[in-house]
């Protein structure tokens, strides 16, 4: 599968491709989880805090307040994705991992004004 990495922001690319993988109904859980892992390995070295905003208003007012970025939904998604990679054993990995990723993706997609948390 070809991953689309057209944005300069790796978090935006990561979420866009995770949503694309999640929406493909023809994939089995094993194929889907291997694509998630492959995508994460491809983008993991590009993740950097400079692409994130600690609060949405800082994007517009240029306050470089490095306050708690854990409220950032993109960073929360990345942290939960990494925990899911480490948490599940090989026997239960595919089904439980895909369920965890889809749950976190739903939380991210339901976050209001989520684009304000990223730099372009």
C-alpha positions in Angstrom: 0.0 0.0 0.0 1.3 3.5 -0.8 1.3 6.0 2.0 0.6 9.6 1.2 3.1 11.9 2.8 2.2 15.2 1.2 2.1 17.4 4.3 5.2 18.8 5.9 3.7 17.9 9.3 4.3 14.2 10.1 1.4 14.1 12.6 -1.0 15.2 9.9 0.4 12.5 7.5 0.2 9.9 10.2 -3.5 10.5 11.0 -4.5 10.8 7.3 -2.9 7.4 6.5 -4.3 5.8 9.7 -7.8 6.9 8.7 -7.2 5.6 5.2 -6.1 2.2 6.5 -9.0 2.1 8.9 -11.5 2.8 6.2 -10.4 -0.1 3.9 -12.9 -2.9 4.5 -11.1 -5.4 2.3 -8.2 -5.7 4.7 -8.0 -8.4 7.4 -7.0 -7.6 10.9 -3.5 -9.0 10.3 -3.0 -6.9 7.2 -4.4 -3.8 8.9 -2.2 -4.1 11.9 0.9 -4.7 9.8 0.2 -1.6 7.8 -0.2 0.4 11.0 3.1 -0.8 12.2 4.8 -0.2 8.8 3.4 3.4 8.7 4.5 4.1 12.3 8.1 2.8 11.5 8.2 5.0 8.5 7.2 8.2 10.3 8.5 7.6 13.9 11.8 9.3 13.3 10.1 12.4 11.9 7.8 13.0 15.0 9.0 16.1 16.7 7.4 18.4 19.3 8.0 21.4 17.1 5.1 20.4 14.9 2.7 20.6 17.9 1.1 23.5 19.7 0.6 23.4 23.5 -2.7 25.3 23.2 -4.7 26.3 20.1 -4.4 30.0 20.8 -0.6 29.8 20.7 -0.8 29.1 17.0 -2.3 32.5 16.3 -0.6 34.6 19.0 2.9 33.1 18.7 3.3 32.5 22.4 6.0 29.9 22.8 4.7 28.6 26.0 5.9 25.0 26.3 3.1 24.2 28.8 1.4 20.9 29.0 1.2 19.5 25.5 -0.4 16.4 26.7 -3.8 17.9 26.1 -2.9 18.0 22.4 -5.1 15.3 20.7 -2.4 14.4 18.2 0.2 13.8 20.8 -2.3 11.8 22.8 -3.0 9.6 19.8 0.7 9.0 19.2 1.3 8.1 22.9 -1.7 5.7 22.9 -0.6 4.1 19.6 2.9 3.5 21.1 1.4 2.0 24.3 -0.8 -0.3 22.2 2.3 -1.5 20.2 4.0 -2.4 23.5 1.0 -3.7 25.4 -0.3 -6.6 23.3 1.4 -9.9 22.9 1.7 -11.7 19.5 -1.3 -13.9 20.1 -3.8 -11.1 20.8 -1.9 -8.4 18.9 -3.9 -8.0 15.6 -7.5 -7.8 17.0 -6.8 -5.9 20.2 -4.4 -3.6 18.5 -6.7 -2.7 15.7 -9.6 -2.1 18.2 -7.3 0.2 20.3 -6.2 2.2 17.3 -9.8 2.6 16.0 -11.0 3.7 19.5 -8.2 6.3 19.7 -8.9 7.4 16.1 -12.6 8.0 17.0 -11.6 10.1 20.0 -9.3 12.2 17.8 -11.8 12.6 15.0 -14.5 13.8 17.5 -12.2 16.4 19.0 -13.4 19.9 18.2 -11.0 22.2 16.3 -8.3 19.5 16.2 -6.5 21.3 13.3 -5.7 24.2 15.6 -3.3 22.0 17.5 -0.8 21.6 14.6 1.6 23.9 12.9 1.3 23.9 9.1 
